[in-house]
Amino acid sequence: MEKSRVRLRIGIAVTFLIVVVPLTVAMVGFLYRQNAMLARQMAVQAMQLAEREVKITVTALFGNLAAAVQMSAAAGQAAQDGLHRPESLRPLFEQLQRIPQAYSLYYGLHGDGAFHQIVRLSPEMTKFGPAGAKPPADAKWVMRVIDSSSGERRDTYLYLSTWGKVIKIERANATYDPRERPWYVAAMPDDQVVSSGAYVFSGTGRPGLTLSKRLTTEDGTRVGVFGADLSIDSLSAFLRERSVGLGGTTFILDEDLRLIGYPYADRIAMQRNGRLTLVHGSEVDDPVVSAAVEAYRGGTQNFTVQSKEDGSTWLASLSPFPDQFGRKWVIGVVAPEDVFVGPLRQASMAILGIGTAFVLIATTAIVWLSRLLVRPIHALIEETDRIRRLELDTPVSTRSPILEIDALANAVDTMKAGLSSFGRYVPKGLVEDIVRSGIGTTIGGQRRPLTVMFSDLQGFTAATESMDPEAVLPWLSDYFDRMSTAIHANRGTIDKYIGDAVMAMWNAPLDDPDHVVNACRAMLACRDGIHKDQAGPALVTRMGLHTGIAMVGNVGSSDRMQYTALGAMVNLASRIESLNKQLGTELLVTDAVAQAVAGRFLLRPFGPVVVAGASIPMAVHELVDEAGADHPHLAAWNRAFAAYESRDWAAAIDGFAAFTESHPADKAGHLLLANARHFQAEGCPADWDGALRFTSK
């Protein structure tokens, strides 16, 4: 098994990082974890403190209301006969002034359903009273009286700026019966102050809570009920001032987990089936509170929740409220984790940043120092790599104060100078491919599939007879450059130049699973490249292509060899090239090539052909273009050729005659037209195999 290897300077840097980075990360991680634990403890303590403050304040608020209810109920029992008189409301007015959180105080009498109430008006009220109109601008209090003293049950509203100063009076037929209200019904069973639970106040249409206590005579006869209202809007305003941290929320749930206390009162109630109802905590328009209520399972709980809106992490604490008049409420607090953990996280990230900067600076220094040491070695490695690629034009300029490295540099420079002269006579591309393939330089080869192309310049000798040699050389060099560029661009290897001819092969020395297709594309590219901006005589290049099994390898003597291909298929490719002259074509391929690239190129079939010097027919095709290109004449040719193969001489004559009329310079069309006419006139031999036979090259 091969051992792992690394660069020297990288090894030094990695060793340094392996030691320093884990220690730095461990230190920062330990500090962050400890700080995070402390931050969470501080958060829990802050939330518990907020809960305790709210519990104490709300308990005190309800205690004050309960005391007011007890005192007013006792006063009402002492003055039963005076409860029907409006003057009995003066103590309630004064008491309501002393309890700013209370919304109203009132008596509901059992016998005739009389109702006497003092209401505190808030600036936010947009409607009040029997008509649902906006209260007068200067009105701050309302005295409401429902009785039947006039012989008719009436509901009277007196709007006051202060006691005794009436601004407006409204009257209506009484539809309100206190004996049917939740606060009245809840107080009747026993002689304790009770809570009604949350319900909608008839006067404002807003939800609230009521503490109430029944009034009885000494013998237990029911006189009525005294009540004190607490608006949920007031409780919400109180909670709005009791946030935990930046963005925290404190809320209160009733026994059914409905919101009865929330910083924003407009989210507590909602219209459902035409009635105003309290919102369940899991349905409130607050993604964090709703997630916390959904996760709550009863009892005291501290946990984290993810905001349904943005996925941020929040700390949540929910615990039972002290038992308030038989009601099992829950107080909850949520606060963003970042408020408590964020500053410590930022501090830890700052420490991590400083540590990272230290590691980077130290690593950079280590790498720089190691680079000074290994730079000459690295330069020599690059020089040897250039030698492998036969880039031998520049001398080795590497020098080092280390004696051994300097001696190695001189040796490499000498070797490079010697190879530079040799490289002028060897095709660099072929050598590079041989090196990559791992073939080596021993005599011998292997049998493998191969695609071979031969090309030849038509009329080269005649065209260059009158040209000066100085003009022929650059023109021919430009021609070979265009050919080699097209061949190399399509993964081909030039075997040799033979005068004005080129021999190229594919799938050797490097493997090319698509070698037949690449060879066809190279032929098309050679044709297009030669005709583009051609300088000198405008000549046609004939090319022939064949694929098959050949022997490929190093051929020659021990001191001089050549990498080439040998075999019958190579000779056949050469003959296919010469067949272009007989058919008047530029690009010919054998049937083996046509079958390998079927559907990917446009081909014009000529059927079997017997070339000079051979006896076995072989089918050949003209390579026209890539599949999908527009060549409508092929369809006409294929119809005529199909008739020719099926010995329908009349149809073949008509087809080839039409084809040659539109393509008068097409030599193959004239040849097959002449054959069809001959067979129609003289008859076709019984042993005719459809082959075209040529006796000359």
C-alpha positions in Angstrom: 0.0 0.0 0.0 1.4 3.4 -1.0 2.1 5.8 1.8 0.4 9.2 1.9 2.7 12.1 0.9 2.3 15.8 1.4 4.3 18.9 0.5 6.9 19.9 3.0 5.5 23.4 3.6 2.0 22.1 3.8 3.1 19.5 6.2 4.7 22.1 8.5 1.5 24.3 8.3 -0.8 21.3 8.9 1.2 20.1 11.9 1.0 23.6 13.3 -2.8 23.8 12.7 -3.4 20.3 14.1 -1.9 21.4 17.4 -3.0 25.0 17.7 -6.5 25.1 16.1 -8.1 22.4 18.3 -6.7 24.0 21.4 -8.1 27.4 20.3 -11.5 26.0 19.3 -11.7 24.0 22.6 -10.9 27.1 24.6 -13.4 29.3 22.8 -16.0 26.5 22.9 -15.6 26.0 26.6 -15.9 29.7 27.3 -18.9 30.0 25.1 -20.6 27.1 26.7 -20.0 28.4 30.2 -21.1 31.9 29.2 -24.2 30.4 27.5 -25.1 28.4 30.7 -24.7 31.6 32.8 -26.8 33.6 30.3 -29.5 31.0 30.4 -29.5 31.0 34.2 -29.7 34.8 34.1 -32.6 34.6 31.6 -34.5 32.0 33.7 -34.0 34.2 36.8 -35.1 37.3 35.0 -38.2 35.5 33.7 -39.0 34.1 37.1 -38.5 37.6 38.6 -41.0 39.0 36.0 -43.4 36.2 36.8 -43.1 36.9 40.5 -43.6 40.6 40.0 -46.7 40.1 37.8 -48.1 37.5 40.3 -47.6 39.9 43.2 -49.0 42.9 41.4 -52.0 41.2 40.0 -52.6 39.4 43.3 -52.5 42.7 45.0 -54.8 44.2 42.4 -57.3 41.5 42.9 -56.8 41.7 46.7 -57.7 45.4 46.5 -60.7 44.7 44.4 -61.7 41.9 46.8 -61.3 44.2 49.8 -63.5 46.8 48.0 -66.1 44.2 47.3 -66.1 42.9 50.9 -66.4 46.5 52.3 -69.0 47.6 49.8 -71.0 44.4 50.3 -70.9 44.9 54.1 -72.0 48.5 53.6 -74.8 47.4 51.3 -76.0 44.9 53.9 -76.1 47.6 56.5 -78.1 50.0 54.3 -80.4 47.7 52.4 -83.2 50.1 52.2 -81.0 52.9 50.8 -79.6 50.8 47.9 -82.4 52.0 45.6 -81.4 55.6 46.1 -78.8 57.2 43.7 -77.0 58.7 46.7 -75.9 55.2 47.6 -73.5 55.3 44.7 -71.4 58.2 46.1 -69.2 55.8 48.2 -68.7 53.6 45.1 -67.6 56.7 43.1 -65.0 57.6 45.7 -63.9 54.0 46.0 -63.5 53.7 42.2 -61.3 56.7 42.2 -58.9 55.0 44.6 -58.7 51.8 42.4 -57.4 53.0 38.9 -57.4 49.5 37.5 -61.1 48.9 38.2 -63.5 49.6 35.4 -66.8 49.8 37.4 -68.5 49.1 40.8 -72.2 48.2 41.1 -75.1 46.6 43.0 -77.6 44.2 41.4 -80.7 43.7 43.6 -82.5 40.4 43.8 -86.1 41.5 44.3 -86.9 43.7 41.3 -83.6 43.4 39.3 -82.6 47.0 40.0 -79.1 47.9 39.0 -76.9 50.7 40.2 -73.4 51.2 38.7 -70.5 53.7 38.5 -68.4 53.3 35.4 -65.0 54.8 34.6 -64.8 56.1 31.0 -61.5 55.8 29.1 -60.4 58.0 26.3 -60.3 55.0 24.0 -64.0 54.3 24.2 -65.7 55.1 20.9 -69.2 54.0 21.9 -71.2 53.6 25.1 -74.7 53.8 26.4 -78.0 52.6 25.0 -77.5 54.2 21.6 -73.9 53.0 21.2 -72.8 56.6 20.7 -69.4 58.2 21.5 -69.5 59.5 25.1 -69.3 63.3 25.6 -65.8 64.8 25.4 -65.7 66.0 29.1 -67.4 62.9 30.5 -65.2 60.8 32.7 -67.7 58.8 34.7 -71.1 57.3 34.1 -73.8 56.6 36.7 -76.1 53.9 35.4 -79.4 53.2 37.2 -82.0 50.6 36.2 -85.2 50.6 38.3 -89.0 50.7 38.1 -89.7 53.7 40.4 -91.5 55.6 37.7 -93.9 52.6 37.1 -91.9 51.6 34.0 -88.6 49.7 34.0 -86.1 52.2 32.6 -82.3 52.2 32.0 -80.8 55.6 32.7 -77.2 56.8 31.9 -75.9 60.0 33.6 -72.6 61.2 32.1 -70.5 63.0 34.8 -67.3 65.1 34.7 -67.2 64.7 38.5 -69.6 63.7 41.2 -72.7 65.9 41.0 -71.9 67.5 37.7 -74.0 65.9 35.0 -73.1 66.6 31.3 -75.6 64.4 29.6 -78.5 62.0 30.3 -79.6 59.1 28.2 -82.6 56.9 28.8 -83.9 53.7 27.3 -86.2 50.8 28.0 -84.3 48.4 30.3 -83.3 45.1 28.7 -80.5 44.3 31.0 -81.3 42.1 34.0 -78.3 41.7 36.4 -79.7 38.5 37.9 -79.0 36.7 34.6 -75.3 37.9 34.3 -72.4 35.5 35.0 -71.1 37.6 37.9 -74.5 37.5 39.7 -75.0 33.8 39.2 -71.4 32.9 40.3 -71.9 34.8 43.6 -75.1 33.3 44.7 -74.1 29.8 45.9 -72.0 30.9 48.9 -71.0 33.9 51.0 -67.4 34.3 49.4 -65.9 36.7 47.0 -65.9 34.9 43.6 -64.6 35.6 40.2 -66.9 35.3 37.2 -64.2 34.3 34.8 -63.7 36.2 31.5 -66.8 37.4 29.7 -68.0 40.3 27.5 -69.2 43.4 29.3 -72.5 44.6 28.1 -71.7 48.2 28.3 -68.5 48.3 26.2 -68.6 45.0 24.3 -65.1 44.3 25.5 -64.0 41.3 27.6 -63.3 41.6 31.3 -63.4 39.9 34.8 -65.7 40.5 37.7 -65.3 40.0 41.4 -68.7 39.7 43.2 -70.2 38.9 46.6 -73.8 38.3 47.5 -75.8 40.5 49.9 -78.1 38.8 52.4 -80.0 39.7 55.4 -79.2 38.3 58.8 -81.6 35.4 58.3 -80.1 34.6 54.9 -82.6 36.3 52.6 -81.1 37.3 49.3 -80.8 41.0 48.8 -78.6 41.2 45.8 -74.9 41.0 44.6 -72.1 43.6 44.7 -69.6 43.5 41.8 -66.4 45.1 40.7 -65.3 44.9 37.1 -61.7 44.7 35.9 -61.3 45.3 32.2 -58.9 43.0 30.3 -57.8 46.2 28.5 -56.5 47.5 31.8 -54.8 44.3 32.6 -53.2 44.3 29.1 -51.9 47.9 29.7 -50.3 46.7 32.9 -48.6 43.7 31.2 -47.4 45.9 28.4 -45.2 47.7 30.9 -43.8 44.4 32.3 -41.8 43.0 29.4 -38.7 40.8 30.0 -35.7 42.1 28.2 -35.9 43.6 24.7 -38.9 42.1 22.9 -40.1 39.8 25.7 -43.8 39.3 26.4 -45.7 38.5 29.6 -49.3 37.0 29.4 -51.9 35.4 31.5 -54.1 32.4 30.5 -57.4 31.2 32.2 -58.1 27.6 33.1 -59.1 26.9 29.5 -55.8 28.5 28.2 -57.6 31.4 26.8 -55.8 34.8 26.9 -57.1 37.1 29.6 -53.9 39.1 29.9 -51.7 40.2 26.9 -49.8 43.4 26.2 -52.0 44.1 23.1 -55.6 44.0 24.0 -56.9 44.0 20.4 -55.4 40.4 20.0 -57.2 38.9 23.0 -60.7 38.7 21.6 -62.0 37.8 18.2 -65.4 37.6 16.4 -66.5 34.1 16.0 -70.0 33.2 14.7 -71.1 36.8 15.3 -70.0 36.8 18.9 -66.9 38.3 20.6 -64.9 35.5 22.2 -61.6 35.2 23.9 -58.7 33.9 21.8 -57.1 30.6 22.7 -53.4 31.0 23.5 -52.4 28.7 20.7 -54.3 30.8 18.2 -53.1 34.3 19.2 -51.5 36.4 16.5 -48.1 36.0 18.1 -46.0 33.2 16.6 -43.9 32.8 19.8 -46.7 32.9 22.4 -48.9 30.5 20.3 -45.9 28.1 20.0 -45.3 28.3 23.8 -48.9 27.6 24.6 -49.0 24.6 22.2 -45.9 23.2 23.9 -47.2 23.8 27.5 -48.3 20.6 29.3 -49.3 21.9 32.7 -47.4 22.6 35.9 -44.2 24.8 36.0 -42.2 24.5 32.8 -39.1 26.2 31.4 -38.3 25.4 27.8 -37.4 26.8 24.4 -39.6 27.3 21.4 -39.0 28.3 17.8 -40.9 31.2 16.4 -43.4 30.1 13.7 -42.6 33.2 11.8 -38.8 33.2 11.4 -37.6 30.2 13.3 -35.8 32.2 16.0 -35.2 30.6 19.4 -37.1 32.0 22.4 -37.0 31.1 26.1 -40.4 30.3 27.6 -41.6 29.9 31.2 -45.2 29.0 32.2 -46.3 28.4 35.7 -49.6 28.2 37.6 -51.0 31.5 39.0 -51.9 31.7 42.7 -55.4 30.4 43.1 -57.6 33.5 42.6 -61.1 33.0 43.8 -61.4 29.4 42.5 -59.8 30.2 39.1 -56.7 28.2 38.0 -54.8 30.7 35.8 -51.4 30.4 34.2 -48.8 33.1 33.8 -46.3 32.9 31.0 -43.2 34.8 29.9 -41.4 34.5 26.6 -38.1 36.3 25.7 -35.8 36.0 22.8 -32.7 33.9 23.6 -30.5 36.4 21.8 -31.4 39.1 24.3 -29.5 37.1 27.0 -27.2 34.8 25.0 -26.6 37.2 22.1 -24.1 39.5 23.8 -22.1 36.6 25.2 -22.2 34.9 21.8 -20.9 38.1 20.2 -18.1 38.2 22.8 -17.3 34.5 22.1 -17.3 35.2 18.4 -15.0 38.1 19.0 -12.7 35.8 20.9 -13.0 33.2 18.2 -12.2 35.9 15.6 -9.1 37.0 17.4 -8.0 33.4 17.8 -8.6 32.7 14.2 -6.7 35.8 13.2 -3.8 34.7 15.4 -3.9 31.2 13.8 -4.0 32.6 10.3 -1.2 35.0 10.9 0.9 32.4 12.6 0.1 29.9 9.8 1.0 32.4 7.1 4.3 33.1 8.8 5.0 29.3 9.0 4.1 28.8 5.4 6.2 31.7 4.3 9.2 30.5 6.1 8.8 26.9 4.9 8.3 28.3 1.3 11.7 29.9 1.5 13.1 26.5 2.3 11.3 24.5 -0.4 11.0 27.1 -3.2 14.1 25.8 -5.1 12.9 22.2 -4.8 9.4 23.2 -6.1 11.1 25.1 -9.0 13.1 22.0 -10.0 9.9 19.9 -9.8 8.3 22.4 -12.2 11.3 22.2 -14.5 11.2 18.4 -14.7 7.4 18.7 -15.4 8.2 21.0 -18.3 10.8 18.5 -19.6 8.1 15.7 -19.4 5.9 18.0 -21.6 8.9 18.6 -23.9 8.9 22.3 -23.1 12.7 22.6 -23.6 13.2 26.2 -24.8 14.2 28.0 -21.6 17.3 27.1 -19.5 17.0 26.2 -15.8 17.5 29.3 -13.7 16.9 27.8 -10.2 19.7 28.5 -7.7 19.8 27.7 -4.0 22.3 28.3 -1.1 21.9 24.6 -0.3 24.7 22.8 -2.1 22.8 19.6 -2.9 19.9 21.5 -4.4 22.2 23.7 -6.5 24.0 20.7 -7.9 20.7 19.1 -8.8 19.7 22.3 -10.6 22.8 22.2 -12.7 22.2 18.5 -13.6 18.6 19.3 -14.7 19.8 22.2 -16.8 22.3 20.0 -18.7 19.6 17.3 -19.3 17.2 19.9 -20.6 19.7 21.4 -23.0 20.4 17.9 -24.5 16.7 17.1 -24.9 16.0 20.4 -26.5 17.9 19.4 -29.7 16.3 16.0 -29.8 12.8 17.5 -29.4 13.0 19.4 -32.7 12.6 16.1 -34.7 10.0 14.3 -32.6 6.2 15.2 -32.6 5.6 16.5 -29.1 2.0 15.5 -29.1 2.8 11.9 -29.9 5.5 11.7 -27.3 3.2 13.2 -24.6 0.4 10.7 -25.5 2.9 7.8 -25.3 4.1 9.0 -21.9 0.6 9.3 -20.6 -0.4 5.9 -22.0 2.6 4.2 -20.3 3.6 2.3 -23.4 7.3 2.9 -23.0 10.0 2.7 -25.7 10.5 -1.0 -26.2 10.0 -2.6 -29.6 6.6 -4.3 -30.0 2.9 -3.5 -30.0 -0.6 -4.8 -29.3 -3.7 -5.5 -31.3 -6.5 -3.0 -30.6 -9.5 -1.4 -32.4 -8.3 1.6 -34.4 -9.7 4.2 -36.7 -7.2 5.3 -39.4 -7.4 8.2 -41.8 -5.3 8.9 -44.9 -5.4 12.2 -46.7 -3.9 13.5 -50.0 -3.9 16.8 -51.8 -5.5 16.5 -55.3 -3.3 18.0 -58.0 -0.5 19.1 -55.6 2.4 18.2 -57.9 0.9 20.1 -60.9 -0.1 23.1 -58.8 3.3 23.5 -57.3 5.5 22.9 -60.4 5.5 26.6 -61.3 5.9 27.8 -57.7 9.2 28.7 -56.1 10.3 26.4 -53.2 10.3 29.4 -50.9 6.6 29.8 -51.6 5.7 26.1 -51.5 7.2 25.6 -48.0 5.1 28.2 -46.0 2.0 27.2 -48.0 2.4 23.5 -47.3 3.3 24.3 -43.6 0.0 26.3 -43.3 -1.9 23.4 -44.8 -0.4 20.9 -42.4 -1.0 23.2 -39.5 -4.7 23.4 -40.3 -4.9 19.6 -40.7 -3.1 18.9 -37.4 -5.2 21.5 -35.5 -8.5 19.8 -36.6 -7.1 16.3 -35.9 -5.7 17.1 -32.5 -8.9 19.0 -31.5 -10.8 15.8 -32.0 -8.5 13.5 -30.0 -6.6 12.2 -33.0 -2.9 11.4 -33.3 -0.8 12.2 -36.4 1.2 9.1 -37.3 3.3 10.7 -40.1 3.5 13.2 -42.9 4.1 11.5 -46.3 4.9 14.3 -48.8 1.7 16.2 -49.0 -0.3 13.3 -47.4 -1.2 12.8 -43.7 -1.8 9.6 -41.8 -3.7 9.9 -38.5 -5.2 7.4 -36.1 -7.7 7.4 -33.2 -7.8 5.2 -30.1 -4.0 5.0 -29.8 -1.9 5.6 -27.9 -4.6 6.9 -25.5 -7.9 5.1 -25.2 -10.9 6.8 -26.9 -14.2 4.9 -26.5 -15.8 7.2 -29.1 -12.9 7.1 -31.6 -14.9 6.5 -34.8 -17.2 9.5 -34.1 -14.2 11.7 -33.2 -12.4 10.6 -36.5 -15.5 11.6 -38.5 -15.7 15.0 -36.8 -12.0 15.5 -37.5 -12.5 14.8 -41.2 -15.3 17.4 -41.4 -13.2 19.9 -39.4 -10.2 19.3 -41.8 -12.4 19.9 -44.8 -13.9 23.1 -43.4 -10.5 24.4 -42.0 -8.7 23.9 -45.3 -11.4 25.7 -47.4 -11.6 28.7 -44.9 -9.4 31.7 -45.9 -7.2 29.4 -48.0 -3.9 31.0 -49.2 -2.1 29.7 -52.3 -3.6 27.3 -54.8 -7.2 26.3 -54.0 -6.8 22.5 -53.9 -9.1 19.7 -52.7 -8.0 17.3 -50.0 -9.2 13.7 -50.4 -9.6 11.7 -47.2 -10.4 8.1 -46.5 -11.4 6.5 -43.2 -11.6 3.0 -42.0 -12.0 1.3 -38.6 -10.9 -2.2 -37.5 -8.3 -4.2 -35.6 -4.7 -3.2 -36.2 -1.3 -3.8 -34.6 -0.1 -0.6 -32.8 3.2 0.0 -31.2 6.9 0.8 -31.6 8.4 -0.3 -34.9 12.1 0.0 -35.9 15.5 -0.7 -34.5 16.8 -0.4 -30.9 18.4 3.0 -31.7 15.6 4.4 -33.9 12.0 3.6 -33.8 8.6 4.9 -34.7 5.2 4.6 -33.0 2.7 3.5 -35.8 0.0 1.2 -36.8 0.3 -1.9 -39.1 -2.2 -4.2 -40.7 -4.6 -4.8 -43.5 -7.1 -2.3 -42.2 -4.4 0.4 -42.5 -3.8 -0.5 -46.2 -7.5 -0.5 -46.7 -7.9 3.1 -45.3 -5.2 4.2 -47.8 -7.1 2.6 -50.7 -10.4 4.2 -49.5 -8.6 7.6 -49.8 -7.6 7.0 -53.4 -11.1 5.9 -54.2 -12.2 9.5 -53.8 -10.6 10.2 -57.2 -12.9 7.6 -58.9 -16.1 8.8 -57.3 -15.3 12.5 -57.4 -15.7 12.9 -53.6 -13.6 14.4 -50.8 -14.5 12.3 -47.7 -15.1 8.5 -47.9 -15.7 6.1 -45.1 -16.1 2.3 -45.1 -19.2 0.5 -44.1 -17.6 -0.4 -40.8 -17.4 3.3 -40.0 -20.9 3.9 -41.3 -22.3 1.3 -38.9 -20.4 2.6 -35.9 -21.7 6.2 -36.4 -25.2 5.4 -37.6 -27.6 8.2 -36.8 -24.9 10.7 -35.8 -23.8 11.8 -39.3 -25.3 12.2 -42.7 -23.8 9.6 -45.2 -24.3 9.1 -48.9 -24.1 5.4 -49.8 -22.4 4.1 -52.9 -22.8 0.4 -52.3 -20.0 -2.2 -52.6 -16.8 -1.2 -54.4 -13.8 -3.2 -55.5 -10.7 -1.1 -55.7 -7.7 -1.7 -57.9 -5.6 -4.6 -56.6 -8.4 -6.1 -54.5 -11.0 -8.8 -55.2 -13.4 -8.5 -52.2 -16.1 -5.8 -52.5 -16.6 -3.4 -49.6 -19.3 -0.9 -49.1 -18.3 2.8 -49.0 -20.1 6.0 -48.1 -19.5 9.7 -48.5 -19.3 11.6 -45.2 -21.5 14.6 -45.8 -22.1 16.4 -42.4 -23.2 16.0 -38.8 -26.7 14.6 -38.3 -29.4 17.3 -38.4 -27.7 19.5 -41.0 -29.8 20.5 -44.0 -28.8 18.5 -47.1 -32.0 17.9 -49.1 -30.2 16.3 -52.1 -29.5 13.2 -50.0 -33.1 12.2 -50.0 -33.2 12.3 -53.8 -29.9 10.3 -54.0 -31.2 7.7 -51.5 -34.4 7.1 -53.6 -32.4 6.7 -56.8 -29.8 4.4 -55.1 -32.5 2.2 -53.6 -34.0 1.7 -57.0 -30.5 0.9 -58.4 -29.9 -1.7 -55.7 -33.4 -3.3 -56.3 -32.6 -3.4 -60.1 -35.5 -1.1 -60.9 -33.4 0.4 -63.8 -36.1 2.8 -65.1 -36.7 4.4 -61.7 -32.9 4.4 -61.1 -32.3 6.2 -64.4 -35.0 8.8 -63.7 -33.6 9.4 -60.2 -30.0 9.7 -61.2 -30.8 11.7 -64.3 -32.7 14.2 -62.1 -29.9 14.2 -59.5 -27.1 14.8 -62.1 -29.2 17.5 -63.7 -29.2 19.4 -60.4 -25.6 18.4 -59.6 -23.9 18.2 -62.9 -20.4 18.0 -61.4 -21.2 14.9 -59.3 -19.0 12.1 -60.8 -20.6 9.3 -58.8 -24.1 10.2 -60.0 -23.0 10.1 -63.6 -21.2 6.8 -63.0 -24.3 5.1 -61.5 -26.6 6.6 -64.2 -24.4 5.2 -66.9 -24.5 1.7 -65.2 -28.3 1.8 -64.9 -28.7 2.7 -68.6 -26.3 -0.1 -69.6 -28.1 -2.7 -67.5 -31.5 -1.6 -68.8 -30.2 -1.8 -72.4 -27.9 -4.9 -72.2 -29.4 -6.7 -69.3 -27.9 -7.4 -65.9 -25.7 -10.4 -65.4 -27.2 -13.1 -63.3 -24.3 -13.1 -60.9 -24.2 -9.3 -60.6 -23.3 -8.3 -56.9 -24.0 -4.6 -57.3 -20.3 -3.7 -56.9 -18.5 -0.9 -58.7 -15.1 -2.2 -59.9 -12.2 0.0 -60.7 -9.0 -1.1 -62.4 -6.9 2.0 -61.7 -6.2 4.1 -58.6 
